[in-house]
Amino acid sequence: MLHRTAEVRRGGTIVVLGANGGVGSTLVQLARHAGITVIGTASARHHDTVRALGATPVDYRDPELYATIRALAPEGVDAVFDHVAGPGLNESWRLLRAGGTLVAYGNASTKEDEGGNFWPTIRLFSRLALWNYLPNGKGAHFYNLWAGRRFTIAAFRAKQREDLTAVLRLLGEGVITPQVAATMPLSATADALTLAESRTVAGKVVIIPDA
Ligand SMILES: NC(=O)c1ccc[n+]([C@@H]2O[C@H](COP(=O)([O-])OP(=O)(O)OC[C@H]3O[C@@H](n4cnc5c(N)ncnc54)[C@H](OP(=O)(O)O)[C@@H]3O)[C@@H](O)[C@H]2O)c1
């Protein structure tokens, strides 16, 4: 998302929604390693964690959220990584400078909606497609880790191998650290899922085999 889709360069500034989450915390660390300034949204309880990862935390429940981000990046940002979608997607788009890129990769805000996720997903894709036609130099993309696996399997595998090798090498070198909120035994899977879905954790809940 950071290097292939948004192609953010050293010295750039990005916004990562859910910077305390599994994807978000990894994205923050990869960006900081690449010399990119990061503004990360998270609930206030996770601000110390987000700050420790090297990002400037902002509270996504604050009504002044977008004004606060604009004050931090008055000329707009190079990319926004948004897995929340819904009405806030318009705001993500508006945060971009000319030439910036919106990378949507989920729709957390509508996944519990009655009637399922089909129409919210269609609306999301339509909005991204429409925005790409506007003559303002900005780009809007949906990133899907699994894209291409059906029709171009060899290219898909080569890309995954290259990207995951790069990420795992940085992990081995200690450049990035996985954020593990809790480690729980397989026999406590229900509790582990309850905790993971509680929206109180920073990082992932890991389930390990029973001793
Ligand atoms: N497209 C792809 O290829 C791909 C691949 C993997 C994952 N995903 C998507 O990426 C998203 C993140 O995955 P993850 O594993 O990082 O999840 P995670 O560890 O549970 O983290 C989710 C993060 O999003 C925040 N969040 C959740 N709902 C929100 C809302 N309505 N408004 C604002 N912030 C919200 C959470 O904040 P709190 O902690 O404050 O609740 C948390 O920081 C998921 O939606 C997943 O479906 C997409």
Ligand as a Chemical Component Dictionary entry (heavy atoms), coordinates in Angstrom:
data_LIG
# 
_chem_comp.id                   LIG 
_chem_comp.type                 NON-POLYMER 
_chem_comp.pdbx_formal_charge   0 
_chem_comp.three_letter_code    LIG 
# 
loop_
_chem_comp_atom.comp_id 
_chem_comp_atom.atom_id 
_chem_comp_atom.alt_atom_id 
_chem_comp_atom.type_symbol 
_chem_comp_atom.charge 
_chem_comp_atom.model_Cartn_x 
_chem_comp_atom.model_Cartn_y 
_chem_comp_atom.model_Cartn_z 
_chem_comp_atom.pdbx_ordinal 
LIG N1  N1  N 0  -7.711  -5.071 1.749  1  
LIG C1  C1  C 0  -6.866  -5.926 2.284  2  
LIG O1  O1  O 0  -6.101  -6.580 1.587  3  
LIG C2  C2  C 0  -6.848  -6.103 3.784  4  
LIG C3  C3  C 0  -5.942  -6.970 4.385  5  
LIG C4  C4  C 0  -5.958  -7.073 5.769  6  
LIG C5  C5  C 0  -6.864  -6.335 6.528  7  
LIG N2  N2  N 1  -7.751  -5.529 5.897  8  
LIG C6  C6  C 0  -8.689  -4.689 6.659  9  
LIG O2  O2  O 0  -7.916  -3.811 7.394  10 
LIG C7  C7  C 0  -8.621  -3.412 8.558  11 
LIG C8  C8  C 0  -7.690  -3.421 9.754  12 
LIG O3  O3  O 0  -7.274  -4.758 10.029 13 
LIG P1  P1  P 0  -6.435  -5.044 11.329 14 
LIG O4  O4  O 0  -6.066  -6.457 11.295 15 
LIG O5  O5  O -1 -5.370  -4.015 11.457 16 
LIG O6  O6  O 0  -7.545  -4.807 12.461 17 
LIG P2  P2  P 0  -7.341  -4.421 13.967 18 
LIG O7  O7  O 0  -6.020  -4.864 14.468 19 
LIG O8  O8  O 0  -8.572  -4.840 14.658 20 
LIG O9  O9  O 0  -7.294  -2.801 13.952 21 
LIG C9  C9  C 0  -8.409  -2.060 13.559 22 
LIG C10 C10 C 0  -8.110  -0.575 13.793 23 
LIG O10 O10 O 0  -9.162  0.198  13.220 24 
LIG C11 C11 C 0  -9.747  1.037  14.208 25 
LIG N3  N3  N 0  -11.187 1.087  13.896 26 
LIG C12 C12 C 0  -12.037 0.050  13.796 27 
LIG N4  N4  N 0  -13.283 0.479  13.485 28 
LIG C13 C13 C 0  -13.185 1.827  13.395 29 
LIG C14 C14 C 0  -14.119 2.854  13.115 30 
LIG N5  N5  N 0  -15.430 2.591  12.872 31 
LIG N6  N6  N 0  -13.671 4.130  13.086 32 
LIG C15 C15 C 0  -12.373 4.424  13.321 33 
LIG N7  N7  N 0  -11.419 3.485  13.604 34 
LIG C16 C16 C 0  -11.841 2.206  13.650 35 
LIG C17 C17 C 0  -9.444  0.377  15.522 36 
LIG O11 O11 O 0  -9.445  1.367  16.522 37 
LIG P3  P3  P 0  -9.861  0.972  18.058 38 
LIG O12 O12 O 0  -8.771  0.084  18.571 39 
LIG O13 O13 O 0  -9.956  2.266  18.747 40 
LIG O14 O14 O 0  -11.170 0.246  17.926 41 
LIG C18 C18 C 0  -8.039  -0.184 15.253 42 
LIG O15 O15 O 0  -7.072  0.828  15.372 43 
LIG C19 C19 C 0  -9.835  -4.349 8.673  44 
LIG O16 O16 O 0  -10.984 -3.609 8.300  45 
LIG C20 C20 C 0  -9.526  -5.446 7.684  46 
LIG O17 O17 O 0  -10.696 -5.949 7.113  47 
LIG C21 C21 C 0  -7.755  -5.378 4.541  48 
# 
loop_
_chem_comp_bond.comp_id 
_chem_comp_bond.atom_id_1 
_chem_comp_bond.atom_id_2 
_chem_comp_bond.value_order 
_chem_comp_bond.pdbx_ordinal 
LIG N1  C1  SING 1  
LIG C1  O1  DOUB 2  
LIG C1  C2  SING 3  
LIG C2  C3  SING 4  
LIG C2  C21 DOUB 5  
LIG C3  C4  DOUB 6  
LIG C4  C5  SING 7  
LIG C5  N2  DOUB 8  
LIG N2  C6  SING 9  
LIG N2  C21 SING 10 
LIG C6  O2  SING 11 
LIG C6  C20 SING 12 
LIG O2  C7  SING 13 
LIG C7  C8  SING 14 
LIG C7  C19 SING 15 
LIG C8  O3  SING 16 
LIG O3  P1  SING 17 
LIG P1  O4  DOUB 18 
LIG P1  O5  SING 19 
LIG P1  O6  SING 20 
LIG O6  P2  SING 21 
LIG P2  O7  DOUB 22 
LIG P2  O8  SING 23 
LIG P2  O9  SING 24 
LIG O9  C9  SING 25 
LIG C9  C10 SING 26 
LIG C10 O10 SING 27 
LIG C10 C18 SING 28 
LIG O10 C11 SING 29 
LIG C11 N3  SING 30 
LIG C11 C17 SING 31 
LIG N3  C12 SING 32 
LIG N3  C16 SING 33 
LIG C12 N4  DOUB 34 
LIG N4  C13 SING 35 
LIG C13 C14 SING 36 
LIG C13 C16 DOUB 37 
LIG C14 N5  SING 38 
LIG C14 N6  DOUB 39 
LIG N6  C15 SING 40 
LIG C15 N7  DOUB 41 
LIG N7  C16 SING 42 
LIG C17 O11 SING 43 
LIG C17 C18 SING 44 
LIG O11 P3  SING 45 
LIG P3  O12 DOUB 46 
LIG P3  O13 SING 47 
LIG P3  O14 SING 48 
LIG C18 O15 SING 49 
LIG C19 O16 SING 50 
LIG C19 C20 SING 51 
LIG C20 O17 SING 52 
# 
